[in-house]
Amino acid sequence: MSLCWCAGVVPQTGNALVRGFGSADAARWTPYRTPAARPCRRARVWRCVQEQEQKEAAPEADGKGRSAAPVAGETKAKANGNGRAASDTDGKPAAGIRTLERDVTKKIAVPEPIQFEAPRSSTLEMIRYRTVDTINDVVLHYSRKFKRNETLAKLAQATKPVVCVLGFGWGGHAFVKTIDTDKYDVVVISPRNHFLFTPMLASTAVGTVEFRSILEPVRVSNEFVTYFEATCENIDQENQVLLCKNLRGNTFEQHYDYLVLGVGAPTNTFNTPGVEEYAHFMKEVSDAKEIRKGIIDQFEAANLPNVSAEERERLLTFAVVGGGPTGCEFSAELSDFLRSDLKKYYPRLMVDTKVKLLNSGSSILLQFDEALQAKALDNFRKTQIDVVTDARVVAMDDTTITLKNGSKIPYGLCVWAAGIGTNPLVSSLIARVPQQKDAKGRLVIDEWQRVKGMNNTFAFGDCAVAEKRPLPATGQVAAQQGSYVSRLLNKNVCLACEVPVILPRELNNTISGQALESLREKGQAFKNARPFEFLSLGILAYVGDSKAIADVEAGDLKLGGASGTLAFLLWRSVYLTKQVSFRNRVLVLFDWLRSQIFGRDTSQMGLIPFALFLALEMTEKASL
């Protein structure tokens, strides 16, 4: 086992955690100034040297570990007594060396570390870290709950930093659940006042689960946050002020000390003509309600006596565009709804009913391996879902979908689930922030979720992408990122440092760079804050007829794939346990029981949750 001697490591450039990396000395690492160093495993420490290729390309070092003097003609860099870079030529900082002599109160964007490369934790280490973090989150939650009066008293304090959260999706919900409201004044700004468990949105569109069962209001998630039902129109980075507009068109301003962006992303239409006007999307509860109503409307229209056979076939053709998990799961849920429930009430129309799944690629469910893709396709054929591959949609009107090969598909209802686009607020930031000029529709963030080029700003979820280690745009990723950012703020972390360090309790994260540098010169050591690492737990997809496919893993540990009834039971158990509250778990369980016994709802108004139905029945009987 390869070992290196360290008790935590920092670049050899003195106080490079506060100053920027850039000199040749930053290519080698030295121990903290601590009384005794100890050996530790390579996987648990910061890298001691660059990769072999970088070492071969780097200039030779002298016996003291410092880079040798550059050859003639190159710029020579020295450090003066204050640790700042000096030049032998014109007094300006030497080329390749950046100084970072800042005060956090000055609104200067955090630069990207040049030489720093964060270590990768093993799967077991990540599980251990997450377990400890989860225990701390539970302690924070219950201390907030059982010390409600004390928490309310602390909320009245006007000296706390203000954290503004834009959006309340997976990342925003996880952030609000775990942020310490004793330390921060948290303001949530979102056009919807609830969290939505989006993986089960397809189930609500056909009545398997009711809408209220997969929602949690903002104030239920954390009653000590302030919520404004509005959208952010503009961000004034210089003054740290948000310009917001509510649903009635009234505007207001909101100051922030820290900004958290979790605004998500809209559905990507790829500028296809007619999609915005005629297709349904699968992003919000309102979308699912319109789809449920639209399905019944198509059957009622096709059931009229004066409808021709050709028109009846068009009305009962349901097209789903997009071969990812959302499109495939909705196709499966729709097929179940048609074969199990609507067949009882519209038996004459079932011969003309079709479900078409259109995908621009040559295969569906690319997140899974080929064996599981084949299982899904085989099950789709058995449940009479027509999968059309290499079918790129180039236009659509109110009755016809046109493909790139020129063929036309008549349809009655179309659901568009073909990827994610760019939020307008994100587009404006990309255009205004110079460090985001190369961003492609999503804000570029560093390994601590900080937005490049913006001060005291974090981002996660569909609106952000890591520059070094991009991750898929899934709810699982966004939730872990949101929890990570809240834990980072809960700790005393120097967020203005290029490599964030954890501060002692007597300090806070508003400390100036000069003050932190002074402490380091006195020999005080600081531990680096761990960067974000995604712990993948696998992916699941429902493929219809009480069958699913599952790719199970834990980080780098591949636990294998499953399909069929066993995967379906796993799919349901995971979705049930991942509900955000005990209330939601009970409601979802009752909805599954209700749809299994009584069937799915076929009215256009929708059923009330089964648990509420039972409560009303019991109340009525008690009153008699």
N, C-alpha and C positions, 0 to 999 in steps of 0.2 A: 504494500500500500504506500503510495507516494504521499509524503508529509511535507508541510512547510511550517516554519516557525512564525507564529503571529498571535497577537491578542486582539485582532482587528487591525486593518491596514489602511493607510492613507498614502497618497502620492508623496514623493520625496520633495516636492517643491515647497516645503514649509507648510503653509496654511492653504493648501490647494482646495480644500473643501469649501472655503469661503471665497478664495481667489479662483479664477478660471484655470482650467487645465490648458496646456498648450506647449510647454517647454519640452525639451528632450528628456529632462529628468522625470517627467510624468509617465514615461514608458516603463519605469521600474517602481516597485512598491516597497515600503519599509514599514516596520511595526509601529504601533502607537508607543508613545513614551510612557510606558507603564512599568511598575517595579519588577515584574517578572513575566516573561513571555512563556507560552506553553505550546506544545505541538497540537495541531488539530487536523482533522481530515480535510483533504483538498476540497471536497464538495461543500464544506461548511465555511469557507473563507473567501475573501475577495481574491481575485487572481493576482499572483505575485509577479508575473511577467507577461509580456505580450505573447501572442502565438509565435511559433518558430519562424514563420515567414516574415513577421514583423521584426523579430530579433535580427534576422539576417540582413534585413534592409536598413536597420537602425545603425547610427554611427557607433563606433566602438566606445566603451566606457573606460574611465580610468580606474585605478585601484580602489577608489573611495565610492564607487557606484555612480559617480556623476558622469554625464556625457562629456566626451572629449571635446576640445575646442574645435570649432568648425574650421574648415580649410580656408585658404585665402580666397577672398572675393565674396564669402558669405557674411551675412550680418551676424555680429557678435552680440550676445545678450548677457547682461549682468543683473544682479539684484542689489538694490541699495539697502540701507540699514532698516528701512521700514518694510522690506519684503516686496516692494513694488519693482516692476521691471524697468530697467533703464537702458538706454541705447548709447553706444560708443560714438555715434555719428551726430544725431541731431537732438538728442534728449527725449525722443519719442519712444514709446514701447517698441522693443525689437520685434521683428517679424516672427510670427509663429507663437508669440506669447501674448495672452490676454489678461489684463488685470480686472479684477472685480472688486472695486472699492466702493461699496454702496451702502446706503441705509435703506432698510426695508420700507420705511415710510415714503421714500421716493418711489414713484410708480414707474419702475423700470422692469421691462419684461425679463423673465428668467431665461437665460441662454441655455442652449443645449450643450451638455458635457461633450468634450472632444475625445479625450482618451479613455474615459471611463467605460467599462463594460461590466454590467451587473452579472453576478453569478446565477446559475440555475440551481434551484433546490431540487432534491430528489422527491419522488412522489410521497414517500413516507414522511419526509420533512414538511411538505406542503400540508399533508393531512394533519400532522401534529400542530402546525401553525394555525390551521383553520379551526381545529378543535379548541385550542386555547382562545382564539378570537371569539368563537361562538359562545363559550362560557362567559367571557367578559361582556358580550352583548346581552346575554340573559340576565346577568347581574345588573347591568345598566337598566334594562327594561323594567325589572321588578323593583329596583330601587326608585325608579321614576314613578312607578305605579303606587307603591306603598308609602312613599313620602310626597304625596301629591301636594299638600299644603306648602311644604318647603320648596318644592319645584315651582309652584305658582308664585311664591314670594321672590324667588330668584329671577323669574321671568320679568318682574317689574323693574329690575336693574337696567339702567340705560347705558351702562358702560361696556356691555358685552359686544364683541364683534358681530356684525350682521352677515349671515350666510344666506345668499339667495339661490334657490334651486329652481331652475327653469325646466319644466316638464315633470311628469309623474308616471313614467313607465317603469320598466323593470329596474333600471339603475336608480331613478329618483326615489322609488318606493323603498329599495334596500337602503339607500342613504338616509332617508327620513327615519326609518325604523331604528337605525343604530347610531345616529348622531347624538352627541351629548348636549342637551338643551340647557343644562346648567352652565355650560361654558359659552354657548353661542345663542344668539337670537336668530332663529331659522325662519325664513320666509319662503314659501312655496308659491310659485306663479305658474299656473297651468290652465289651459282652456277647459279641462275636465277635472272634476273634483273627486276622482276616484282612480284607483289602480285596477287594471283589467288583466286577468289571467289569459293572455292571448292564445296560448296553445289549445284552449278549449273553446275558442270563438266559433270554430266550424261546428262544434256540437250544438251551440246555442242557435245557429242559423237554421237548424232542422228540428229543434225542439227536444233534443236528447237531454240537454241541460238548460236551465233557465238563466237569463242574463244576470239577475241579482245574485245568483249563487257564486259567480266568479268575479265579483267586484268587492273592493274595500275602499271606503271613503278616506280622504286624506286625514281628516281629523280623528278617525278611528285608528289609523296607522300610528299617529303620534298626536295626542291632544294638546301638546305644548308647542306646536308650531303654528305660525300664522299663514293662512291660505288666502290667496287672491285669485279669483276666477278671471283670468285675463291671458293675453299673449304678449310676449316681448317683441316690440317693433324695432328697437335699436339699442345698442350698448355703447355708452360713452366711457371708453376705457380710461381716458385721462382723469375724469372726475369720479369714476366708479359709480355711475348712475345708469339705471335702466329706464327706458321709455316704454311704457306698457299701455295697452288698450284693452278694455273689457269688452264683453260680448255686445254691449249696447253702443259701442263706439266712443266711450269716454276715455280720455287718456290721463295717465298719472305717472309720476316718477318714483323710483325706489332706489335708495342708496344701498351699496353693498361694500363689505370689506373682502369677502370671498365670494366668488361666483362659481356655481356648479351647473354645467350645461348637460342636460339629459333630454333634449327636445326631440330625439328620435329622428325618423325620416319618413316621408310619404311614400306611397307606392309609385314605382317607376313606370311611367307609361311609354318611355322611349320616344316621346313626341309622336306616337302613332295616331293618325287622324281618327276621330270618332270615339276614342277610348274614354276620355273624360265625360263625354255626353251620354254614352249608351252602356258602358260597362259598370258593374258593381265591384267594389273593393272589399277587402277583408282586413280592416284595421281597427274599427271602432264598433261599439255596441249598436250604434245607429246603422252601420253597414249591415250587420247581421240581421237586424230587424227588417230592413228593406228587402234583404234576400229571402227571408222567411215569407214575408208577405208576397214577394214576387213569384215564388214557387207556386203558392196556392192560386194566385191570380192567373198564372199560365194554365193551370188545370181547369179553372172555372171558365176561362175564355175558350179553351179547346172543347169543353163539354157542351157548348151551345149547339143547337140543332142545325143552324145554317152555316156552319164552318165547313169548308171544303177539306178533303183528305190531305191535300198538299199543305194547306194552311195549318191543319191540326198537327201534322208531323213537324212543321217548323216551330210551332208554339211549344211543343213538348221536347224540343232538343235543347239540352242544357250544356253549354260550353264552359269549360274551365281552362283558362290560359295560365300556364306555369306548372312545370313539373317538379317543383320543390316540395318540401314537407307541407306547406300551407295548401297548395293546389291539390296535392294527392290526398291529404286528409279530408278536405272538403268534398272531393269527388267520392271518397269512400263513405262519408257520412250521408251524402245526398243519395247514393245508391241504396244504402240501408233504408233510408226514409221512403224512397220510392217502392222498394220491394216488400218492405215489412208493414208499412202503414197506409200509404196512398193507394196501394193495390187493392186494399179492402174496400175503399170508397169510390175508386175510379177504375174498376176492372176492365171496362170497355176501352179505356184510353192507354192501357199499359203496352199494347202492341206497338204504339207509335212513340213511346217514351224512350229517349236516348240520352246518355251522358258521354260527352266527348272531352277528353283531356288532351289539350294541345301543348306541345313543348317544342321550343325552337331547337333544342339539342337532340342528339341521337339517343339519349337515354334519360331516365328520370331518377330522382332521388340520388344525386351525385354524392351526397354526404355519406352514403353507405357503400359497402363493397359490392362487387358485381354479383356475388351469390345472393345477397339480400335484395338487390335490385331485381334479379330474376324472380325471386319469390313474390315480390310485390306485383310485378307484371303478370305473373301467373294467376294471382288472386284477383287482379283487376279483370282478366279475361273471364274468370269464373263468375264474377258478379256483374258481367255485361257492361263494363266500362271500356269504351273505345279509346285506347291510347294512340294518339297520332304524333309521331316524332318527326323531327326536321320540319316542323310546321311553324315558320315565323309569320306572325300576324303583321301585315303592313297597313291595313285599314279596316274600318268597320263602320256600318251604319246601323239603323235601328232594326234591321232584319237579317243582315248578312255580314259574315266575317271573311275578309279577303286575305289569302296567304301569299307568301312571296313567290311560290311557283305558279300563281295565277288562279288556283282553284278557289272556289267560293263555298262557304258553309252556311246554310240558313240556320238561324238559331232563334230561340224565344227568350232565353235569359243567359247572360254571360257574366262570369265572375273572373276578374283580372287579378292574378296573384303572381306577377312576373318580376319580382325583385323590388329593391328599394331605391328611392331617388335621393334628392338633396333638399333639406329643409331651407326655406328662404332666409332665415336668420343665419344659418351656417354659410350660405352662399355669400351674404353680405360681409361676414367676417373674413372669409377666404379672400374676397376682393380687396379688403381694407388692410389686412395685416400682412406686411411684407414677408414674414417668415412662413406664411401659408401659401405662397405663390404657386408652389408645386403640388398643393393638395388637390385631390381628385374627388370632390364632392363630399369629403368628410374631413373634419379638423384633425390635423396631425398633432399627436400628443407624445410625451416622453414616457419613460418607464414608471413614472409616478403619477400618471394621468394628468399632468399639467399641459395646458395648451401652449404650443410653441408661439412665442411672440406676444403673449398676453400675460399680464401680471395678476397673480392670485386667482387664476382661473383654471378650473378642472373640467374635463369632459369625459363622457363614457357612453357606451351603447352604440346605436346605429349612426349617431352623428359624429363619431370620432374613430380614428384608426391609429394604432401604434406605429411609429416610424420604423422601429427595428424588428418587432415581432407582431405583424398584423394578425388579428383574430377574427373569426367569423362573426357576423352581425346576428347574434342570437340572444334570447332572453337570459340564458345561462351565463353568458359572458358579461352582459350588462349588469346583472344582479351582483355578481362577484366584484365587478369594478366599483359599483356604487357603495357596497359595504367597505371596500378597501379605502376609498376616499374619505368616508366618514371616520374610519379608525385612524387614518392619517391625521385628520384634523383633531380628533379626540386626544391624541398624544401631543406633547410639546415638540413639534418638529420644525426645524428651520427650513421653511418652504422656499425661501429666497436663495438658498444655497444651490449650486449646480447639482451637487449630490446631497440630498436632504439628510440632515443628521438629527438624532433624537436629543433633545435638551433636558437638563435636570428640571425638577419640579419648580425650583425657585425662578426659573426663566420661562418665558413664553415665546411663541413664534412671531412676536412683533419685534424681537431683538434686532438691533442694527448689525450690519455686517462688521463694522469696526469693533463693536463690543464683543462679538463672537470671536473675532481674530485676536483680540486682547486676551481673552480667556485661554485660547489655544496656546498663545505665547507663554502663558504662565504654567503650562504643562497639563491643562485639563483635557481629558480625552472624551470624544463623543462617538457614539455608535451610529453607524449608517442606518438609515431607515430602509427596510426591505422594499425593493420595487415590486410592482404588481406581477403576480404569476397566476395564470389561469389553470385551475384544476378541472380538467374535463371529466365529466361523469358519464359521457356517452350521449347517444341520441336515439329517440324513439319516433315511430310514425305508425299511425293507424291506417290499415289498408282495406278495411271493410269486412263484413260478415264475421264480426267478433274475432278478427285476426289482426296482428300487428307485426312489425319488424323492429328489432332492437339491436343496437351496437353498443355493448356495455364495456366501459373502461373506467379506470381511475387514474388520471394523469397519464403516465407512460405505461401503466399496466393494462394490457389488453385482455379483458376477461372473456372475449368471444362474442359471437352474434347469436341471435335467436329469432325465430319466426313462428307464426301460427298462434294457437291458443295460449301457449305458455307466454309468448311475447305480449299477447293482449292482456293477460293478467298482470304482467309486469308493468305494462303501459298504464293500466288503470290504477294500480297501487302507487306508482310514482306520481301520477298526476293528482291523486288524492292526497298524498302526504306533502306534496309541494304547494298545496293551497296555503295561503298566507295567514289563515287563522282557523281556529277550531270551528267557528261559525260556518265558514266556507266549506270546510270538510263535511260537516253535517248536512248542509244544503245540497252539495253535489252528490253525496251518498243517497239522500232521499230522492233526488232527481233521477238518478240511475235506477233506483228501485221503482219509482213511479212509471218511467218509460218502459221498463221491463214488464210490469204488470198490466198497465193500462194503455201502453202505446204512446207514441209521440203526439203532440198537439197538432191538429190540422186546422185550427181556427186562425184567422188573420190577426186577432188581438193578442193571442198568447195566453198560456195558463199562468196562474200564480204559482209560486213554489209549493211543492207538495207538503212541506212541513207547515207552511202557513195555512194550507187547505185543511189539514188535520186539526190545527189549532182552532180554526173557525168552526169546524164541525163539532168539536168538543164544547166550545163556548155556546153554540146553539142548543146542543142537547142539555147542557147544564141549566140553561134559562127556561127550559120547558117544565 
